[in-house]
């Protein structure tokens, strides 16, 4: 009989964990970087005033013939350099999930990052 109650408690715990997991997923937001203009020049201030969370998705819309998106470190962001081994996206409709903490993205084509094609996002 004790084993039956233990199984019921374990089942209840599993249900609670699933509910928490789905609740977290339901809170995840989707943001289109740059709004209607998309991933373009002078987008560096776009994150201001927005509250990002780990698990939120950034959508980068752009012409793949003209731009790319590169996930970089803080140094890469500050120096507008994509270090060797950086993850480069180039579909023109990239969807990138934010991780907890700082997330940095640049366009690595010559002069683009220096013209404001970069964003820094802190995800809680």
C-alpha positions in Angstrom: 0.0 0.0 0.0 2.9 2.4 0.8 4.2 1.8 -2.7 0.9 2.9 -4.2 1.0 6.2 -2.4 4.7 6.7 -3.4 3.8 6.2 -7.1 0.9 8.7 -6.8 3.3 11.3 -5.2 5.9 10.6 -7.9 3.2 11.0 -10.6 2.1 14.3 -9.1 5.7 15.6 -9.0 6.1 14.7 -12.7 2.9 16.6 -13.6 4.1 19.7 -11.7 7.5 19.6 -13.5 5.7 19.3 -16.9 3.4 22.2 -16.0 6.4 24.4 -15.0 8.3 23.5 -18.2 5.3 24.4 -20.4 4.7 27.6 -18.4 8.3 28.7 -19.1 7.9 27.9 -22.8 4.7 29.8 -23.0 6.5 32.9 -21.6 9.1 32.8 -24.3 8.7 35.8 -26.7 9.6 36.2 -30.4 11.2 39.5 -31.4 11.9 40.7 -34.9 15.2 42.5 -34.8 14.8 46.0 -36.1 11.0 45.8 -36.3 9.5 46.3 -39.8 12.9 47.4 -41.2 14.6 44.2 -40.1 18.3 43.6 -39.6 19.9 46.7 -41.1 22.1 49.6 -40.4 21.7 51.7 -37.2 19.9 48.9 -35.4 22.2 49.0 -32.4 19.6 50.9 -30.2 16.7 48.6 -31.1 17.0 46.5 -27.9 16.6 49.6 -25.6 13.4 49.4 -23.5 12.8 45.8 -24.2 13.0 43.0 -21.5 14.5 39.8 -22.8 14.5 36.4 -21.2 16.5 33.3 -21.8 14.6 31.2 -24.3 13.2 34.2 -26.2 13.7 34.0 -30.0 15.2 36.8 -32.1 14.2 36.8 -35.8 16.7 38.4 -38.1 15.1 39.4 -41.5 17.5 40.6 -44.1 18.8 40.1 -47.7 21.3 37.2 -47.5 23.1 38.7 -50.5 23.7 41.9 -48.5 24.2 40.9 -44.8 24.7 38.1 -42.3 24.4 37.6 -38.6 27.3 36.4 -36.4 27.0 35.5 -32.8 30.1 36.9 -31.1 31.7 37.6 -27.7 31.8 41.0 -26.0 35.2 41.6 -27.6 33.9 40.7 -31.0 31.0 43.1 -30.5 33.1 45.9 -29.3 35.7 45.5 -32.0 33.3 44.6 -34.8 35.3 41.4 -35.4 34.0 37.9 -35.9 36.6 35.7 -34.3 37.5 32.4 -36.0 34.9 29.7 -35.1 32.1 32.2 -34.6 28.6 30.9 -35.5 27.6 32.6 -38.8 24.0 32.7 -40.0 23.1 33.6 -43.5 19.6 32.5 -44.5 18.0 36.0 -44.3 15.3 34.6 -41.9 17.5 33.5 -39.0 15.8 32.5 -35.7 18.2 32.5 -32.7 17.2 31.6 -29.2 18.7 33.8 -26.5 20.8 32.2 -23.7 20.8 33.6 -20.2 23.2 36.5 -19.8 24.8 38.6 -22.6 24.1 37.8 -26.2 26.0 39.7 -28.9 25.4 39.8 -32.7 27.0 41.6 -35.5 27.0 41.7 -39.3 30.5 40.7 -40.3 30.5 42.3 -43.8 33.1 45.1 -44.1 31.9 48.4 -42.5 28.4 47.1 -41.6 29.0 46.6 -37.9 30.8 49.9 -37.7 27.6 51.4 -39.2 25.5 50.2 -36.3 24.6 46.7 -37.6 25.2 45.1 -34.2 23.1 44.4 -31.1 23.9 43.5 -27.5 21.1 41.9 -25.4 21.1 40.9 -21.8 18.6 38.0 -21.3 17.4 37.4 -17.7 
